[in-house]
Amino acid sequence: MLGIATLWVPFTIIAALGQVARNAMQRQLTGPLGTWGATNIRFLFGFPFSIVFFAVVIAATGDHVPWPTAAFWPWLMLGALCQIVGTGMMLLAMNDRSFVVTTAYLKTEAIQTAIFGFVFLGDHLTVLKVVAILIATAGVVLAALRPGAEKGFTDLKPTLLGLGAAAAFALSAVGFRGAVIVVPGVSFVTAASYTLVFGLFVQTLVLTIYLLARAPSVLVKILGLWKPSVLAGFMGAFASQFWFLAFALTAAANVRTLALVEVLFAQGVAYYSFKQPLSARELSGIALIVVGVALLVAV
């Protein structure tokens, strides 16, 4: 039976599965809503569900609802805003001809999370955990690369976009973990749910104001597509709930490294649903991911 300290493992796997499902739903809405409209769905329609989750948690735990402390807000804003910035840089990468190379750089997120977590939160990682992170990251990069993509590594733009987006996502993970662990006097479940509510509120507010100013017609379209958006919002809030539960229990770097199993899920979907064969390079990358993740969990 799993102890509380090790619950971050199933929490992360559930979150990764939920994220794969949410991404698939968002991808279907990108056409009619555009990238930022589809992105806002995870916040705008996820926010009400986060309130429901929080209410259920409060009823189940009997915890009081704490007032946000001065220490809470900087961490929360770091997590919420860096996630939006990282998403923006990633979207820019999607329009770049060196997208595959940029994606490879994006996968350095776990390594950067370990560095930022140590610097800002003092999260300690053993030597074996660092080795596990490096192995798993190498596996993802290997699986992401395509023949001929190595030429793109000499270009400055994909390098800056990829490393910048990875840094933003790493800082976001560290920020959200920092916010969760400073919520006073409540269980880790309540702290995670509480942080999710405020995080989604800030992100919904920022992106909705942006769309009102730049593309108000997109908001009208979002409301018109409320049925599929509700499901995507629920899945986004569901995945985030489990990400935050995992952040409450272990270093953000552990969570983001184990989250690389998302690549395995995506490859599985591509293989079984679309009959896309796996190359020797992809199989080698998957093997490294499995070894790295297994080592991370074992130690």
C-alpha positions in Angstrom: 0.0 0.0 0.0 1.4 3.5 -0.9 2.2 5.9 1.8 1.3 9.5 1.6 4.9 10.5 0.7 4.8 8.2 -2.4 1.3 9.3 -3.6 3.0 11.8 -6.0 3.7 8.9 -8.4 0.1 7.9 -9.1 -1.0 11.6 -8.9 1.6 12.5 -11.6 0.6 9.6 -13.9 -3.1 10.5 -13.6 -2.3 14.1 -14.3 -0.3 13.2 -17.4 -3.1 11.0 -18.7 -5.6 13.9 -18.1 -3.2 16.3 -19.9 -3.1 14.1 -23.0 -6.9 14.0 -23.1 -7.1 17.8 -22.6 -4.6 18.5 -25.3 -6.6 16.3 -27.7 -9.7 18.3 -26.9 -8.0 21.6 -27.2 -6.5 20.7 -30.5 -9.9 20.1 -32.0 -10.9 23.7 -30.9 -7.8 25.4 -32.2 -9.2 25.7 -35.7 -12.4 27.7 -34.9 -10.9 29.6 -31.9 -7.3 30.1 -32.7 -4.4 29.2 -30.5 -5.0 31.7 -27.7 -8.8 31.1 -27.7 -8.3 27.4 -27.4 -5.7 28.0 -24.7 -8.1 30.2 -22.7 -10.6 27.3 -22.6 -8.5 25.4 -20.1 -8.6 28.4 -17.8 -12.0 29.9 -18.4 -14.0 26.7 -18.3 -11.6 25.0 -15.9 -11.9 27.7 -13.2 -15.6 26.8 -12.1 -14.6 23.1 -11.8 -11.6 24.1 -9.6 -14.1 25.8 -7.2 -16.2 22.6 -7.2 -13.1 20.5 -6.4 -12.1 22.8 -3.6 -15.6 22.8 -2.1 -15.6 18.9 -2.1 -12.2 18.9 -0.5 -13.2 21.3 2.2 -16.3 19.3 3.0 -14.3 16.0 3.1 -11.3 17.3 5.2 -13.1 19.8 7.4 -10.2 22.3 6.9 -10.8 26.0 7.2 -10.4 28.3 4.2 -7.2 30.2 4.8 -6.7 33.8 3.8 -3.9 34.2 1.2 -0.7 35.2 2.9 1.9 37.7 1.6 4.2 34.8 0.9 1.6 33.0 -1.2 1.0 35.7 -3.9 4.6 36.0 -5.4 4.8 32.2 -5.9 1.3 32.0 -7.4 1.9 34.9 -9.8 5.2 33.3 -10.8 3.5 30.0 -11.6 0.4 31.4 -13.3 2.1 34.0 -15.5 5.1 31.9 -16.4 2.7 29.2 -17.7 1.1 31.7 -20.0 4.5 33.0 -21.2 5.7 29.5 -21.8 2.6 28.7 -23.8 3.1 31.8 -25.9 6.7 30.9 -26.7 5.6 27.4 -27.5 3.0 28.7 -29.9 5.6 30.8 -31.6 7.7 27.7 -32.0 4.8 25.9 -33.7 4.9 28.5 -36.5 8.7 28.1 -36.9 10.3 25.8 -39.5 12.6 24.4 -36.8 9.7 23.3 -34.6 11.1 19.8 -34.1 14.4 21.2 -32.8 12.5 23.7 -30.6 10.5 20.8 -29.2 13.7 19.0 -28.3 14.9 22.0 -26.4 11.5 22.2 -24.7 12.2 18.8 -23.2 14.9 20.3 -21.0 12.1 21.5 -18.7 12.8 18.7 -16.2 16.5 19.7 -15.9 15.7 23.4 -15.6 13.0 22.6 -13.0 15.6 20.8 -10.9 17.9 23.8 -11.1 15.2 26.4 -10.3 13.7 24.2 -7.6 17.1 23.9 -5.8 17.8 27.7 -6.2 14.4 29.0 -5.2 13.0 26.3 -2.9 16.0 24.4 -1.7 14.5 21.2 -3.1 17.2 18.6 -2.7 17.8 15.9 -5.3 20.1 12.9 -4.8 22.8 12.1 -7.3 20.8 9.1 -8.6 17.7 11.3 -9.1 19.7 13.8 -11.1 21.0 10.9 -13.2 17.4 9.7 -13.7 16.3 13.1 -14.8 19.2 13.3 -17.3 18.5 9.8 -18.7 14.8 10.5 -19.2 15.3 13.9 -20.7 17.8 12.4 -23.2 15.3 9.8 -24.1 12.6 12.4 -24.9 15.0 14.5 -26.9 16.0 11.4 -28.9 12.4 10.4 -29.5 11.5 14.0 -30.6 14.2 14.4 -33.2 13.6 13.7 -36.8 16.2 12.9 -39.6 17.9 16.0 -40.7 16.7 18.1 -37.7 20.2 18.4 -36.4 20.8 21.3 -38.8 18.4 23.4 -36.8 20.6 23.3 -33.7 22.8 25.9 -35.4 19.9 28.3 -35.6 19.6 30.9 -32.8 15.8 31.3 -33.0 14.7 27.7 -32.2 17.3 27.6 -29.5 16.0 30.7 -27.8 12.3 29.7 -28.2 12.8 26.2 -26.9 15.0 27.0 -24.0 13.0 30.0 -23.1 9.7 28.1 -23.2 11.2 25.3 -21.1 12.5 27.8 -18.6 9.1 29.4 -18.3 7.4 26.1 -17.8 10.1 25.1 -15.2 9.6 28.4 -13.3 5.8 27.8 -13.5 6.2 24.4 -11.8 8.4 25.8 -9.1 6.1 28.7 -8.6 3.0 26.5 -8.1 4.9 24.2 -5.8 6.1 27.2 -3.8 2.5 28.5 -3.5 1.2 25.1 -2.4 3.7 24.6 0.4 3.2 28.0 1.9 -0.6 27.6 2.4 -0.8 27.6 6.2 -2.6 25.2 8.6 -4.3 22.8 6.1 -3.8 19.4 4.6 -1.8 19.0 1.4 -5.0 18.2 -0.5 -6.6 21.5 0.6 -3.4 23.4 -0.1 -3.3 22.0 -3.6 -7.0 22.7 -4.4 -6.7 26.2 -2.9 -3.7 27.1 -5.1 -5.5 25.7 -8.2 -8.5 28.0 -7.6 -6.4 31.1 -7.4 -4.0 30.1 -10.2 -6.9 29.5 -12.7 -8.5 32.7 -11.6 -5.4 34.7 -12.4 -4.9 33.0 -15.7 -8.5 33.3 -16.7 -8.4 37.0 -15.8 -5.2 37.7 -17.8 -6.1 35.9 -20.9 -9.7 37.1 -21.0 -8.6 40.7 -20.7 -6.1 40.1 -23.5 -8.7 38.6 -25.8 -11.2 41.4 -25.0 -8.5 43.9 -26.0 -7.1 42.1 -29.0 -9.8 39.7 -30.3 -13.2 40.1 -28.7 -14.8 38.0 -31.4 -12.9 35.0 -30.1 -14.7 35.2 -26.8 -18.0 35.2 -28.6 -16.9 32.1 -30.5 -15.8 30.5 -27.2 -19.3 31.0 -25.7 -20.8 29.6 -28.8 -18.7 26.4 -28.5 -19.4 26.0 -24.8 -20.4 22.3 -24.9 -17.0 20.9 -26.1 -15.3 23.7 -24.1 -16.8 22.6 -20.9 -15.4 19.0 -21.3 -12.0 20.4 -22.2 -12.1 22.8 -19.2 -13.1 20.0 -16.9 -10.2 17.7 -18.1 -7.8 20.6 -17.8 -8.9 21.4 -14.2 -8.8 17.6 -13.4 -5.2 17.3 -14.7 -4.1 20.4 -12.9 -5.7 19.2 -9.6 -3.4 16.1 -9.7 -0.3 18.1 -10.8 -0.8 20.3 -7.7 -1.3 17.3 -5.4 2.0 15.9 -6.7 3.7 19.3 -6.2 2.5 19.3 -2.6 4.4 16.1 -1.9 7.7 16.2 -3.7 10.1 18.4 -5.6 8.8 19.8 -8.8 11.7 18.2 -10.8 10.5 14.7 -9.7 7.0 15.5 -10.9 8.1 17.0 -14.2 10.4 14.1 -14.9 7.9 11.4 -14.2 5.5 13.5 -16.4 7.6 12.5 -19.4 5.6 9.3 -19.5 3.1 11.5 -21.4 5.5 10.9 -24.4 4.9 7.2 -24.0 1.1 7.7 -23.9 1.2 9.9 -27.0 3.4 7.3 -28.9 1.1 4.6 -27.9 -1.9 6.5 -29.3 -0.1 7.2 -32.5 0.9 3.5 -32.9 -2.4 1.9 -32.0 -4.8 4.4 -33.3 -3.1 5.7 -36.4 -0.9 2.7 -37.1 2.2 4.9 -37.2 5.3 2.6 -36.9 8.1 3.4 -34.5 11.6 3.9 -35.8 14.7 2.5 -34.1 15.5 6.0 -32.9 12.1 6.4 -31.3 12.3 3.0 -29.7 15.7 3.9 -28.2 14.3 7.1 -26.9 11.4 5.3 -25.3 13.8 2.8 -23.7 15.8 5.7 -22.1 12.6 7.3 -20.8 11.5 4.1 -19.2 14.9 3.6 -17.6 15.1 7.2 -16.4 11.5 7.2 -15.0 12.0 3.7 -13.3 15.2 4.9 -11.7 13.5 8.1 -10.5 10.7 6.2 -8.8 13.0 3.5 -7.4 15.3 5.9 -5.6 
